[in-house]
Amino acid sequence: MQRILPIIMCGGAGTRVWPESRETLPKQFIPLIGTQSTFQAALDMLRDRTLFDPAIVITSTDYRFYAAEQIAEVGVEAELVLEPVRRDSAPAIAVAAEIAAARNPGTVVAIFAADHVVENRAEFVRLCREAAEAAAAGSIVTFGIKPTHPATGFGYIRPGEPVAPGSTVLAVEAFVEKPDAETAAGYVVEGYLWNSGNFVFRADVMLDEMRRFVPELAQVASEAVQAGTTDLGMFKLNEPAFSRANKISIDYAVMERTSLCAVLPADMGWSDIGNWHAVWEMSDRDLQGNSVRGSGILINSNNVHIRSPDVLTAVVGVDNVIVVTTHDAVLVLNSQQAPRVKELVEQLKALKRPEADEHRRSYRPWGYYQGIDRGDRYQVKRIVVKPAGQLSLQRHHHRAEHWVVVRGTAEVTLNETVRLVHENESIYLPIGSVHRLANPGKINLELIEVQTGSYLGEDDIVRLEDAYNRL
């Protein structure tokens, strides 16, 4: 049996499912469907060690701790490869092929997206076996999804004849870009397939095609891997080398130009969860087509999707609407306009609204903090530190802090002293003092932080030591 080295691409921002997905916590790490994030669901699908080797996860430096934590929560073995700057799919796949070829040039590699959903996992595994056999023989195989409707948000593939007698893997006659509605309807009738963006290939085959079509990119990827370094058990690509890579998709770089491209028709309950309408389609719904996740109530409404984890959200007398409520933003969306959320985020960025990119809750490798209140010369936050977690040893030039422990026990370094602060106790940290917060206990440490001073920005942190190499 042909084994597969799976590569999970885990670096996107997912702006079309704002406000839950933002730059600081993108959609692949959010449980959009079910209780797992889409990234964790992808890891779960790859557990069969008779077929899949432990996955390699390619993500950005900014997301490394999210990825590591979610891998640990699923309980699977995986390696992390860090992109120092964001590029498109072709540079990441070139890096994946380089890493795989260093193990064995004939390694069969499968590229999967961390933010896609597959409902029929047994069929997914079966299709991977078929694709791997064709890839081992020299084809670059993509999964072509059988359309359920004439979608205008996907590229399409025109399949041809089998690549080998009796094979269900078909030659690709043409890739076509995202069509208008009338053209898409014609493609569905003519048997075209959606381009899923997942690929299976032999490492040496992909590298040969990249050296042929995008030789500069192939050279950059090789240099970025060879000069890469290990940081906290994660492999970081060389930044000067990788930064030279052009932003280009694998479709433009190779798939639309190679004669080795093949497609395997796939009917496995696939969705790229590309917008809120797609999330609604994949969610459990009642007889009126309504879906509620979190705290929501509906009256006289149809085909409504409510997402509100904390705040009660009520909808009365409307149809075909999506309402997403977070701590700091509310989105009310005509479901037929779902792709335009990306435009909304771009407008928010132009207005320099922090909600475009940042959540009120900011995650860190040690836990998270969440804004509660802010005014002139003061700010209040809730801080949660995981067991064995610790903040950096630091000081501030413009603010003092007052910590009140509400749960657990804090180990506080203040200048030359270290002391324990228990529940219902507090400690004051003057401006300029050297300090650190750590959780020596077995449960989460929770505290309220009150900051006072002339400047309260996060960039007023001078890190002196850090367990997570963030100096």
C-alpha angles and dihedrals in degrees: 000000000000111000122216132217104212119211117196115204105215109164109094128117100218098212094169090073096052134171093039092041115054137155092267093050113016128198098264089069095047126087095238091158122028124338099306128073114247088250091056091047089054091051090049092054091057098057096107101105092188087070110016130054116213108292128254112220117206111200140143125275088246092060099041096106094046089052095046093049094048091048089054092048092055091046099228133130116249140151124230122221114187126214108209091204131022117259133161128270100279096064091047092049091047089055091048091052091049092052092046094047090052087062095043127335090223094055112135108228127197121198116209131176118237093216100054127097128219118190099186103056095171090057090046091057092047091052091049089056091052093046092049093056092052091045091052087056091055107271125127100223127201126188109244112203118218104238120245092191139358096279119187095196097072136068115238134224126210107214123214136183126330114279089227135013110283093007122134089207109099133203115251114241096182146352114215128192126240106303134209118259096266093049092046090054089054092049091054091052091047093053101254118159132222115253104239096189093233117123140187121198145142111266096233092048093054092046091050091052092047092050087051100047105022106019094163091056092047090053093048092051092050092051093045091054097042093050095041123123137209118246121181089338093309125112112235119198116231106269101210091051099042092046089065091064115109119235102252134143122238089241093061095037100049121341097067091047107039125091090210096071116122135172132218112204107233130194103176105129093268127176131167089210085225097165143359093275089059090050090053090049091054095045128092109262136190126233090280091053093251125144126190125189114183124347110354141129130197134198126184093345134130134200092006124151118201123189115180118142097181114006123068107247118193126193123189130184102347134115136206095018133136118206120189118183123189133166093275109017142042123203120198109186138179099230091225089059094052097121090059093071086089088061089051092054091049089053091049090052091050088053089049092237109167089213088073092072110006134067121215084238110064118197123216132178089260096048130282146288128215130199115240105170139351135189142149107322096349140079132181123207138175111225125197120188121191120230109284089011121133136184121229122276099257151148137209130222099202110028144054123209135212117198123200115188113219099169134019128357126296125211105210126192111201113177106300098351134078119199140165119244114198134199113302091017128109142197133202122223112197124215110281096016118138108238146160135190121212137171111225093172138089097245132056115284111226125188142159116238121202114194122195128181148086096288126027104177122136089240090070089086120110106193114207099173131006132184091207099054095247097136 
